Amino acid sequence: MTWRAVARERVRRRNIYIDALRGLSIFVVLLTHAVVSPNLLFFLPQDVAITFAVNGGFGVTIFFVVSGFLITSHSLSRWEEPMAISPADFYVLRVARIFPLLLLFLGICSVLFFLRVPGFVPEDEGLFYRAVSAALTFQYNNFYLTAGNVPGLYPMTPLWSLAIEEMFYLVFPLAMLALKWRSLIAIALIILIVQGPAARETGTFYGFWGCADALALGCGAGMLVNFYDRQERPAWTAWAAYSAMLAGLAVILGVMTTVRIQTAMYLAPSVVAFGAAIFLIGAYFAAEEPGWDFPKVTLPQVRPVHLPLVPLAAMGALSYELYLFHWVYAQLVLPHVFWPKAPIASSLITVALLGGFALLLSRTFSEPLNKRIRERFLHSSGAEQPSAPSLPVHDDDAGNVIALSVEPAHPSAAPHKPLAIGG
């Protein structure tokens, strides 16, 4: 097989390791917003569990890295050279994935607002209309900073990071065409990486520049794996690929279990992003034969060594749906299913209900429309783009994500004694 065929085969199929990383990211976001209880971490020392549970902001950082990695590696696989990227087709691919679910989300929030459902009506009702306008113009992160972090708009909080991803998608193909050469792109990425900590120190995590280092590290990792594919060298050995994944995961968990993002905004997100980039490089080359085609996959198709990853990988495959709607779930459903005397059982019920809803959305709404829009408007040939944003993300972040609303998504969702991590 030529390098093009190898690269396209790698990017076309889902990668269980990347989905598991996204699943870890959305899980820590759910923990931070008390959608699930930190009691799920009963196997960790109490102080470690609490530190991990308040670090949803690092989950958002990982989503940005994954987004940069997937967009870059898929684009270079599809169009082969930066200067060959078609902005029109690129935008069709992004719109097809993001906007159907985003518009549904805004529609549901609007219905709940007009029905005066508690938790969906801000005291200043004019803020709701401003919020919808900001969401549709990729400016929700700025709106969130100035006016949007108030009761009644909490369910829309995930839109701040989606706005940053949307700005990234808007700029990416134009920057690739303008810079043309990989060497110039690499220099630009280095500049973005270096300025990231300074932007957070002098500005905010919620701004584009404060998150640009994570996106740039993902893009750089995507360029690196594409460069390696082009050399038509033998694939990485399993030892090298797994070593990279383990090293990256060690960096991520080392920071997330020892440092609280609220007190380490300057450098810690960059370190986590670097760990995620290393993990993704290893994951790209560790992917073996097809077998993880969520949600079509059945357990007998999954290699035994991968079985422990399935829960996280399933959450990662649905990270966009989970991320976008978890606050809505927290407002409408969580108060009725959370039982303080059984936080672990309540959290498992929440994972099942929220995961089932996300899967239903994916199978019956977002993916069918994604496919239909691509078939109608996509003109160029080549490998498919990734089926979901990282958001996350994507995922698939939210709530006061960085001051990180250590407040729960719903007041009744938080364990009465948050430091009691026992079952």
C-alpha positions in Angstrom: 0.0 0.0 0.0 1.2 3.5 -0.7 1.6 6.0 2.1 -1.7 7.7 1.0 -3.6 4.5 1.2 -2.1 3.7 4.7 -2.8 7.2 6.0 -6.4 7.2 4.7 -7.0 3.8 6.2 -5.8 5.0 9.6 -7.9 8.1 9.6 -11.0 6.5 8.2 -11.6 4.1 11.0 -12.3 5.0 14.6 -9.4 4.7 17.0 -10.4 3.2 20.4 -7.4 4.8 22.1 -8.4 8.3 21.0 -12.0 7.7 21.9 -10.9 6.5 25.3 -8.9 9.7 25.8 -12.0 11.8 24.8 -14.0 9.6 27.2 -11.6 10.5 30.0 -12.0 14.1 29.2 -15.8 14.1 29.2 -15.8 12.0 32.4 -13.7 14.6 34.3 -16.0 17.4 33.1 -19.0 15.5 34.4 -17.2 15.1 37.7 -16.4 18.7 38.0 -20.0 19.8 37.4 -21.3 17.2 39.8 -23.3 15.4 37.1 -21.6 12.3 38.5 -20.3 11.9 42.0 -16.6 11.8 42.9 -17.5 8.7 44.9 -16.9 6.9 41.7 -13.2 7.4 42.4 -13.4 5.4 45.6 -10.3 3.4 44.6 -8.1 6.5 44.8 -6.8 8.3 47.9 -9.3 11.0 49.0 -7.2 14.0 48.2 -6.2 12.6 44.8 -9.8 11.9 43.9 -10.9 15.4 44.9 -8.1 17.0 43.0 -8.9 15.0 39.8 -12.7 15.7 40.2 -12.3 19.5 40.1 -10.0 19.5 37.0 -12.6 19.5 34.3 -10.8 22.4 32.7 -8.0 20.0 31.8 -10.6 17.9 30.1 -11.4 20.8 27.9 -7.7 21.3 27.1 -7.5 17.7 26.0 -10.5 18.1 23.8 -8.8 21.0 22.0 -5.6 18.9 21.4 -7.7 16.1 20.0 -9.5 18.5 17.8 -6.3 20.0 16.4 -4.9 16.5 15.8 -7.9 15.0 14.0 -8.6 18.1 11.9 -4.9 18.3 10.8 -4.3 14.6 10.2 -7.5 14.1 8.4 -7.1 17.2 6.2 -3.6 16.3 5.2 -4.7 12.7 4.4 -7.6 14.0 2.4 -5.9 16.8 0.4 -2.3 15.7 0.9 -0.8 19.2 0.9 -1.8 22.3 3.0 -2.0 24.4 -0.2 -4.5 21.9 -1.7 -7.1 22.2 1.0 -10.5 23.3 -0.2 -12.1 25.7 2.3 -15.5 25.2 0.8 -15.4 21.4 1.3 -13.7 21.8 4.7 -16.5 24.1 5.9 -19.2 21.7 4.6 -17.6 18.9 6.7 -17.5 21.0 9.8 -21.0 22.5 9.4 -22.4 19.0 8.7 -21.1 17.7 12.0 -21.6 20.7 14.3 -24.6 22.7 13.3 -27.5 20.1 13.3 -26.9 19.3 17.0 -26.1 22.9 17.9 -29.3 24.1 16.4 -31.3 21.4 18.1 -29.6 22.3 21.4 -30.5 26.0 20.9 -34.0 25.1 19.9 -34.6 23.0 23.1 -33.1 25.7 25.3 -35.4 28.2 23.6 -38.5 26.1 24.2 -37.6 25.6 27.8 -37.0 29.4 28.1 -40.4 30.3 26.6 -42.1 27.6 28.9 -40.4 29.3 31.9 -38.8 26.1 33.1 -36.7 26.9 36.2 -33.0 26.9 35.4 -33.5 28.1 31.8 -34.7 31.7 32.4 -32.1 34.3 33.5 -33.2 37.1 35.7 -32.5 39.5 32.9 -34.4 37.8 30.1 -32.7 39.8 27.4 -29.5 37.9 28.2 -31.1 34.8 26.7 -31.5 36.4 23.3 -27.9 37.8 23.5 -26.7 34.3 24.3 -28.4 32.7 21.3 -26.9 35.5 19.1 -23.5 34.9 20.5 -23.8 31.1 20.0 -24.6 31.6 16.3 -21.8 34.0 15.7 -19.0 32.0 17.4 -18.7 34.6 20.2 -20.1 32.7 23.2 -16.8 32.6 25.0 -16.7 36.4 25.1 -20.3 36.6 26.1 -19.7 34.0 28.8 -16.9 36.2 30.3 -18.9 39.4 30.3 -22.5 38.3 31.0 -23.3 34.7 30.4 -22.1 33.0 33.7 -25.4 33.6 35.5 -28.3 31.3 36.7 -30.6 30.6 33.9 -27.8 30.4 31.3 -25.8 27.6 32.9 -27.1 25.0 30.5 -25.6 27.0 27.7 -22.2 27.2 29.2 -20.6 24.4 27.0 -21.0 26.8 24.1 -17.9 28.8 25.3 -15.5 26.1 24.2 -17.5 25.3 21.1 -17.1 28.9 20.1 -13.3 28.5 20.3 -13.4 25.4 18.2 -15.6 27.1 15.6 -13.1 30.0 15.3 -10.4 27.4 14.9 -12.3 25.7 12.1 -12.9 29.0 10.5 -9.3 30.0 10.5 -7.7 26.6 9.8 -8.1 26.1 6.0 -7.3 29.8 5.4 -4.1 29.7 7.4 -3.1 26.5 5.7 -3.5 28.1 2.3 -1.8 31.3 3.3 1.2 29.6 4.8 1.4 26.9 2.2 4.6 25.3 3.3 4.9 22.8 6.2 7.9 24.6 7.5 6.1 27.9 7.8 3.1 26.2 9.4 5.4 24.6 11.9 6.9 28.0 12.8 3.4 29.4 13.3 2.4 26.5 15.5 5.5 27.0 17.7 4.6 30.6 18.1 1.1 29.7 19.2 2.4 27.1 21.6 4.8 29.5 23.2 2.3 32.4 23.6 -0.4 30.2 25.2 0.8 30.4 28.8 1.4 34.2 28.5 -2.1 34.7 27.0 -3.6 32.9 30.0 -1.5 34.8 32.5 -2.4 38.2 31.0 -5.9 37.3 29.7 -8.1 34.4 30.3 -8.5 30.7 29.7 -11.8 31.4 27.9 -10.2 33.4 25.2 -9.0 31.9 21.8 -5.3 32.7 22.4 -5.4 31.2 25.9 -6.5 27.9 24.3 -4.5 28.2 21.1 -1.4 26.3 22.4 -3.6 23.2 23.0 -5.0 23.4 19.4 -1.5 24.1 18.0 0.0 21.1 19.8 -2.7 18.9 18.4 -2.1 20.3 14.9 1.6 19.7 15.3 1.0 16.1 16.3 -1.2 15.7 13.3 1.4 17.0 11.0 4.0 14.8 12.6 2.1 11.5 12.0 1.3 12.6 8.5 5.0 13.3 7.8 5.9 9.9 9.1 3.3 8.3 6.9 4.7 10.1 3.8 8.1 8.5 4.4 6.7 5.1 3.6 8.7 3.6 6.5 7.7 0.5 8.4 5.0 1.2 10.9 6.0 2.1 14.5 6.7 -1.0 16.6 3.9 -1.8 19.1 6.5 -1.1 21.8 7.2 2.4 20.6 3.5 3.3 20.1 2.4 2.0 23.5 5.4 3.6 25.2 4.3 7.0 23.7 0.7 6.5 24.9 1.8 5.5 28.4 4.2 8.4 28.6 1.5 10.9 27.5 -1.1 9.4 29.8 1.4 9.6 32.7 1.9 13.3 32.1 -1.9 13.9 31.9 -2.8 12.0 35.0 0.3 13.2 36.9 -0.9 16.8 36.5 -4.6 16.2 36.9 -4.2 14.3 40.2 -1.7 16.7 41.8 -2.5 20.2 40.5 -5.8 22.1 40.6 -6.2 24.1 37.5 -7.7 27.1 39.3 -4.3 27.7 40.9 -2.1 26.7 38.0 -3.5 28.4 35.0 -0.2 29.6 33.5 1.7 26.4 32.6 -0.3 23.4 33.7 -2.8 23.4 30.7 0.2 23.4 28.3 1.8 20.5 30.1 -1.5 18.5 29.9 -1.8 19.4 26.2 1.8 18.2 25.6 1.0 14.9 27.3 -2.2 14.6 25.2 -0.2 15.3 22.0 2.3 12.5 22.8 -0.5 10.1 23.6 -2.2 10.8 20.3 0.9 10.2 18.3 1.3 6.8 20.0 -2.4 6.1 19.6 -2.3 6.8 15.9 0.3 4.2 15.3 -1.0 1.7 17.8 -4.3 1.3 16.1 -4.5 -2.2 14.7 -7.0 -4.0 12.5 -10.6 -2.6 12.5 -12.8 -3.8 15.3 -13.8 -0.6 17.1 -16.7 0.8 14.9 -18.8 2.4 17.6 -21.8 2.0 17.9 -22.0 -0.9 15.5 -19.3 -2.8 17.3 -20.2 -5.8 19.5 -18.1 -7.0 22.4 -16.9 -10.2 20.6 -15.4 -7.9 18.0 -13.3 -6.1 20.5 -9.9 -7.5 21.3 -9.7 -8.7 24.9 -7.0 -6.3 25.7 -9.3 -3.4 24.7 -12.3 -4.5 26.8 -11.4 -2.3 29.8 -11.4 0.7 27.4 -14.9 0.2 26.1 -16.8 2.3 28.6 -14.5 5.3 28.3 -14.2 4.8 24.5 -18.0 4.7 24.1 -18.3 8.0 26.1 -15.6 9.5 23.9 -17.4 8.5 20.7 -20.4 10.3 22.0 -18.5 13.2 23.6 -20.0 16.0 21.5 -23.6 14.9 22.4 -22.7 14.3 26.1 -20.8 17.6 26.4 -23.5 19.8 24.8 -26.4 18.3 26.7 -25.1 17.4 30.1 -26.2 20.6 31.7 -29.7 20.3 30.3 -29.8 16.8 31.8 -28.5 18.1 35.1 -31.3 20.7 35.3 -34.2 18.5 34.1 -33.4 14.9 35.2 -30.6 14.8 37.7 -32.5 16.1 40.7 -35.0 13.2 40.3 -32.4 10.3 40.0 -29.7 11.4 42.4 -29.9 9.8 45.8 -27.4 11.2 48.3 -27.3 7.9 50.2 -26.2 6.0 47.1 -24.0 8.3 45.1 -22.3 5.6 43.2 -25.5 3.9 42.1 -27.0 7.3 41.2 -24.0 8.2 39.1 -24.1 4.9 37.2 -27.8 5.5 36.5 -26.9 9.0 35.2 -24.2 7.6 33.0 -26.7 5.1 31.6 -29.4 7.6 31.0 -27.2 10.4 29.7 -25.3 8.0 27.5 -28.5 6.4 26.1 -29.8 9.9 25.3 -26.5 10.8 23.6 -26.5 7.6 21.6 -30.1 8.2 20.5 -29.2 11.7 19.4 -26.2 10.4 17.5 -28.0 7.5 15.7 -31.3 9.3 14.9 -30.4 12.9 14.4 -26.8 14.2 14.2 -25.2 11.4 12.2 -28.0 11.1 9.6 -28.0 14.8 9.0 -24.2 14.8 9.0 -24.3 12.2 6.2 -27.1 13.9 4.3 -25.4 17.3 4.3 -22.1 15.8 3.1 -23.8 13.9 0.3 -25.6 17.0 -0.8 -22.9 19.6 -0.7 -19.5 17.9 -0.6 -17.7 17.9 -4.0 -14.1 16.7 -3.6 -13.1 13.1 -3.1 -11.0 11.5 -0.5 -11.0 10.2 3.0 -13.8 11.2 5.4 -13.2 13.9 8.0 -13.5 12.9 11.6 -17.1 12.1 12.5 -17.2 14.3 15.6 -15.5 17.4 17.0 -13.3 16.7 20.1 -15.3 18.7 22.3 -15.9 18.6 23.1 -15.7 18.6 22.9 -15.7 16.9 21.4 -15.5 15.9 24.1 -16.5 16.0 24.0 -16.5 20.8 28.9 -18.9 23.2 30.5 -20.0 24.9 33.7 -17.7 27.5 35.1 -15.3 25.3 33.4 -12.2 27.0 34.7 -13.1 28.8 37.7 -14.5 25.7 36.7 -17.6 26.1 38.4 -16.8 23.8 41.1 -20.4 24.5 41.6 -22.5 21.5 40.6 -24.6 21.7 37.4 -27.6 21.4 39.8 -27.4 22.2 43.5 -29.0 18.9 44.5 -26.5 16.9 42.4 -23.5 17.5 44.7 -22.8 14.9 47.3 -23.7 16.4 50.7 -20.2 15.6 51.9 -18.0 16.1 48.8 -14.9 15.0 50.7 -16.4 11.6 51.5 -15.2 9.5 48.7 -16.2 6.2 50.1 -19.0 4.1 48.4 
